[in-house]
């Protein structure tokens, strides 16, 4: 298992593209980054079950600092309804822990299918 320079370039280019699109359009890049990361990880020999979990986990980790940054900026403008934000945050934290637990029980193909359905539904 060795990551080639090509893989690194692909990940960096995808990250730059996703970052640009996110800043320009205000959309998240999970729908692009997860498949690219999954492809890179499986192409270097990581088992698909582990690869899909790592791809999801990595993208979810990126959401936290982004959300904190956004909340900080909107708080400065007094544009945050804190009562609702706290309720949403607590329910989201509970649901994410439940979802993470369920994801560890599902096969990698099921996770890929669920992700694809979610992307199509969001579109």
N, C-alpha and C positions, 0 to 999 in steps of 0.2 A: 504494500500500500504506500504509494508515493505520489504526492501531488506534483504534477508537472507545471512548468511555467505557463503553458497554455491554459490550464485550469485557473491559475491565479489571475491571469489577464482577463479571462471570461468573467470571473467573479467580480473583479474590480470594475470592469466596463459595465457590467449589469448593475452594480451598486451605484455607479455614477449616473447611469441612465434612470434608475429608479429614484435616486435622490433628486435629480433634476425634475422629473415628472411630478414627484411628490410636492416639491416646492412650487412648481408652476401651476399645477392643477389641484393640489390639496388632496391627493389620493394616496392611499397606502400602497406599498410595493410588494406586499406579501404574495399577491397573485402572480408576480413575476419571479421574485426571489426564491420562493419555495421550490418550484420546479427546477430552476437552474441549480440551486444547491443540491437538490436530490440527484440530479443528473451527474454533477461533479462527484458527489460522494459515492454513488454507485459505480461510476467509471473508474474510481481508484480502488475498488474492491470492497467497499463497505457493504455489509448486508442491507438489502432494501428496507427491512424493518427498522434497523438502527438509523439508516440514512434519512428516512422520512421523519422520525422522531427528532433527530438533530436539526433537520431543516426547519421544522415547525418551531422547535425550541429556540433556535437562533433568532428567528424572526419575531417571536414573542418577546424575547429579551430586548430587542431593539425598540419595541413599543413603549416600554416603561420610561426611558429617558425622554423619548419624544413626547409622551403624554405629560410628563412633569414640566418640560419646557413650555408646552402649549398652555398648561394650566397656569404656570407662572406669568406668562405674558398676558393672558386674559384676566388674571387676578389684578394685575397692575391697572387694567382698564375698568375694574369693577364689573366685569362681565361674566362672573361665575356665580351660579346659584348653588351655594355650598351645601345646603340641605339635600338637594337633589343629587349633587355630585357625590356626596358621601354615601347616600343610599345606593347609587349606581356603582360606586367603587366597591362597596362591601358585597353587593350581590354579584358583581363581576368577579371578585376574588374567589368567592365560594364556588361559582360556576366554573371558573378556570381550573380550580383544584379538582373538581369532579370530572371535568373534561380531560384533564391530564391523566387522571387515574384510569378512566375508560380507554383513553388512547393507548395506554400500556397493555391493555388486555386485547386490543383489536389487532388483526394481522395488518401488515403494511399495505396490502392491496385495498383493504377496506378503508384505510385512512386516505389513500389516494383517491378513491371513488368519492368519499364524503367531501373531500377538498374540492374535487371537480364539480360536484353538484352545488356546493356553496358558491363557487365562482360563477357558475352559470346562473344561479338564482340571483346573485348580486348584480349581474350584468342586466 
